[in-house]
């Protein structure tokens, strides 16, 4: 029967009106949107970075170095304890995710195990003759990695905030990656430089008497090629800083001023009192920035770091110190930056292409199917409205390939109508009356429409799950487009055709 | 005022044409294979890794040869420079630099300064850097996406129709994707992530068309039990011919609009879609019956 229940008609119209309401904010000016009462929808389509301009950075956290560092820490705590217990060893070194001790006497095995357990409760210990290997447990490594990722994301966020970039999106991706999206930023060099530095600051005593044990040799920043041996153990670290700012030394050269927290200030006071006359080294990312002599106890909790800095370097360094050190170095795996001019051009081009595509399809349908073509055209416009309504209310991101998806949908959406109309034509040729031909056209074409749309939907869903960035945007609009087009091409055209048939009751139909 | 693009009751003997269409499609598939082996694809930085910059030089003529020479003197490996849509827009591609992110940054910086020195007003419209590791992953992911969506669609066909249809659709699908990839090899157009997406969509649409024809074959099989399979296939293909032409027509209209006005960035993507959609849909429409006949 060519008949639509009253409630079906009402709900079709209701969906279209709702769609119109939800999509309207997109063509309003920002001013108008602000002035609207709050119960009206005001969400607009969320433009992707390729359309609004901005920078997308994929960073990798070097988790290996964290494991190595932890192993070194374990080693550093183990060494003095072994000495204290007078346990002789032939070799003591770090291995992957842990340490190895080669003992002189097998009788010391139990004592060593106990010491290791004391330092790291969860370590997995294996013994082979007189060699003890202790590695961090699976759970311990997992926890360490999660912690490192959490910290890294926090520090990245703070550094980006410090740089004044607005609305950044920072999220973990996979095991060891961080995705950073910075809308509106067309030159990410500054951010990249900030993120490329670990900024691990530590204060060490210089090995004045050349003991050699528990020391490390690091290069000097000011004198290329020169090195200095310092104590491995850091007396104070960057996380004890509460502030860092641009300052200058007595000679007026740029320097970084810093302030310790309570614990740091106390420690520094004691350190400087106990080690007067000695050198202490300020180390940043395994390079000695400076190694001044301690002339008198410094108990104010404040100081400056001097070196051959430019003003820019000083300002960067103080930003970094304020934000804190990254627990592990970051590498940039992928960068995609679109300038605002290209983004705006793309939006403009997309608009023009969509409108021209739409008009082209409308004309094509009109000259092919006449009145029914107009109905299909109205359904197509309803479809576009519904796509924008869905994009706005779900806040899905519209990308440039997404615009391509919409244009493609405009072209493909009439397929359902074409299937129906061709079917009606056939049924009329086969001698059916107008009403029954229309009825048969809709019902027979239905299974074909569903089959063909579902296959495309499958492709779109898979594209969504495997795609990255802009490709995801393409599949989103395509999925939305397939669903809305099925509604509009089937329901909206049906409503239009049925009401026309009931109004005029034609005895012959020309399509 | 309705206009007919295709006369009513067409009666083209598609099944008789099967030798021609089948031969032609086999020939094209072989050609594509040959091209892929001998020439390969022009992979974009999405897959190879490297840096891509799009710049716009305002109010100043660009001497490509001179620019090429000066950028080559930076010794950053094989730099490619090409015009991008207009005389003012350039695409510059740098290979991945050895030595980690520091080196990438340094390379980009040195190109920037060389450009700034040469032109007074350079607009850096786009910069993309893809590390080799990510490139490898994107390649794998792209391949997986293609494989899984083909499998997904086939499973659906299998489920909705009988297995013979599934095999027919499978051949059509692999053939389509193959030839489109072959076209990319032939023209040397950049093959990147968007291309993979476009190819997937082409697969989807070719499937779409196949489904419509199969649907009709199935229906006619029930309706005309006594008709010979030869006649039945011809009838089904002829009956669905006008729909294929109409839908391809509207899709192509929309895509051409996108191609002409949608901007340079997605032109390659649209190109693949247009190519896959238009010629082949109609061509495959002719072939679909033939394939079915063989099974």
Contacts between the chains, C-beta under 8 A, distances in Angstrom:
chain1	res1	chain2	res2	distance
A	50	B	265	7.7
A	58	B	134	6.7
A	186	B	124	7.1
A	187	B	124	7.4
A	189	B	105	7.4
A	189	B	109	7.7
A	192	B	105	6.5
A	193	B	105	8.0
A	196	B	101	6.5
A	196	B	102	7.4
A	196	B	105	7.6
A	331	B	100	6.8
A	331	B	101	5.3
A	331	B	131	7.7
A	332	B	101	4.8
A	332	B	104	7.4
A	332	B	129	7.1
A	332	B	131	7.3
A	333	B	130	7.9
A	333	B	131	4.4
A	333	B	133	6.3
A	333	B	134	4.8
A	334	B	129	6.5
A	334	B	130	5.2
A	334	B	131	6.1
A	334	B	134	4.7
A	335	B	127	6.7
A	335	B	128	6.6
A	335	B	129	4.1
A	335	B	130	8.0
A	336	B	126	7.9
A	336	B	127	7.6
A	336	B	128	4.7
A	336	B	129	7.7
A	337	B	126	6.6
A	337	B	127	4.4
A	337	B	128	7.2
A	338	B	125	7.1
A	338	B	126	5.1
A	339	B	123	6.5
A	339	B	124	5.8
A	339	B	125	4.7
A	339	B	126	6.5
A	341	B	56	7.3
A	341	B	123	5.7
A	341	B	125	6.0
A	342	B	54	6.9
A	342	B	125	3.9
A	342	B	126	5.5
A	342	B	265	7.5
A	345	B	263	6.3
A	346	B	263	5.3
A	346	B	265	6.1
A	349	B	261	5.8
A	349	B	262	5.2
A	349	B	263	3.6
A	350	B	262	6.2
A	350	B	263	7.3
A	352	B	261	4.5
A	352	B	262	8.0
A	353	B	257	5.0
A	353	B	258	4.5
A	353	B	260	7.4
A	353	B	261	4.1
A	353	B	262	4.0
A	353	B	263	7.9
A	354	B	257	7.7
A	354	B	258	8.0
A	356	B	257	4.1
A	356	B	260	7.8
A	356	B	261	5.9
A	357	B	253	6.5
A	357	B	254	3.7
A	357	B	255	7.6
A	357	B	256	8.0
A	357	B	257	3.6
A	357	B	258	6.3
A	358	B	254	7.7
A	360	B	253	4.1
A	360	B	254	6.8
A	360	B	256	7.8
A	360	B	257	5.9
A	361	B	250	4.8
A	361	B	253	5.4
A	361	B	254	5.9
A	364	B	249	6.2
A	364	B	250	5.7
A	364	B	253	5.8
A	365	B	250	7.1
A	367	B	1	6.9
A	367	B	2	7.6
A	367	B	3	4.8
A	368	B	2	6.3
A	368	B	3	5.5
A	368	B	4	7.9
A	368	B	5	6.7
A	368	B	246	6.7
A	369	B	2	5.7
A	370	B	1	5.1
A	370	B	2	4.2
A	373	B	2	7.6
A	400	B	263	7.7
A	400	B	265	5.9
A	400	B	266	5.7
A	401	B	194	6.0
A	401	B	197	6.6
A	401	B	266	6.4
A	401	B	269	6.5
A	403	B	262	7.2
A	403	B	266	7.7
A	404	B	258	6.0
A	404	B	262	6.9
A	404	B	266	5.3
A	404	B	269	6.1
A	404	B	270	6.4
A	404	B	273	7.7
A	407	B	254	5.0
A	407	B	255	7.0
A	407	B	257	6.8
A	407	B	258	4.5
A	407	B	262	7.2
A	408	B	201	7.2
A	408	B	251	7.1
A	408	B	254	6.5
A	408	B	255	6.8
A	408	B	258	7.8
A	408	B	273	6.8
A	410	B	254	4.8
A	411	B	250	5.0
A	411	B	251	3.6
A	411	B	252	7.1
A	411	B	253	6.3
A	411	B	254	3.1
A	411	B	255	6.2
A	412	B	205	7.6
A	412	B	247	7.1
A	412	B	250	7.6
A	412	B	251	5.5
A	412	B	254	7.9
A	414	B	246	7.9
A	414	B	247	7.2
A	414	B	250	5.0
A	415	B	208	7.7
A	415	B	243	7.9
A	415	B	247	4.4
A	415	B	250	7.6
A	415	B	251	7.9
A	418	B	243	5.3
A	418	B	246	4.5
A	418	B	247	5.3
A	418	B	250	7.5
A	419	B	212	7.2
A	419	B	243	5.8
A	422	B	240	8.0
A	422	B	242	5.7
A	422	B	243	4.8
A	422	B	246	7.4
A	425	B	8	7.9
A	426	B	239	6.9
A	429	B	8	6.7
A	429	B	9	7.6
A	444	B	219	7.8
A	447	B	215	6.5
A	448	B	211	7.2
A	448	B	212	5.5
A	448	B	215	4.4
A	448	B	216	7.7
A	451	B	160	6.0
A	451	B	211	4.7
A	451	B	212	7.9
A	451	B	215	6.1
A	452	B	207	8.0
A	452	B	208	4.4
A	452	B	209	7.9
A	452	B	211	4.8
A	452	B	212	5.7
A	454	B	156	6.4
A	455	B	153	5.0
A	455	B	156	5.9
A	455	B	157	7.4
A	455	B	204	6.2
A	455	B	207	4.5
A	455	B	208	5.9
A	455	B	211	5.8
A	456	B	201	7.9
A	456	B	204	4.4
A	456	B	205	7.0
A	456	B	207	7.6
A	456	B	208	5.8
A	458	B	149	6.5
A	458	B	152	4.5
A	458	B	153	5.3
A	458	B	156	5.9
A	458	B	204	7.7
A	459	B	149	4.6
A	459	B	152	7.4
A	459	B	153	6.4
A	459	B	200	5.4
A	459	B	201	6.6
A	459	B	203	6.3
A	459	B	204	3.6
A	459	B	207	7.6
A	460	B	204	7.3
A	461	B	152	7.9
A	462	B	145	5.9
A	462	B	148	5.1
A	462	B	149	4.0
A	462	B	152	5.7
A	462	B	200	7.6
A	463	B	145	6.0
A	463	B	149	6.7
A	463	B	197	6.0
A	463	B	200	5.5
A	463	B	201	7.8
A	466	B	141	5.2
A	466	B	142	7.6
A	466	B	144	5.7
A	466	B	145	3.6
A	466	B	148	7.0
A	467	B	141	7.8
A	467	B	145	6.7
A	467	B	193	7.8
A	467	B	197	6.6
A	468	B	138	7.0
A	468	B	141	7.1
A	468	B	193	7.3
A	470	B	193	7.7
A	470	B	194	7.2
A	471	B	193	5.7
A	471	B	194	6.8
A	471	B	196	7.7
A	471	B	197	4.7
A	474	B	194	7.9
A	474	B	197	5.5
A	475	B	197	7.5
A	478	B	201	7.5
A	510	B	2	5.9
A	511	B	2	5.7
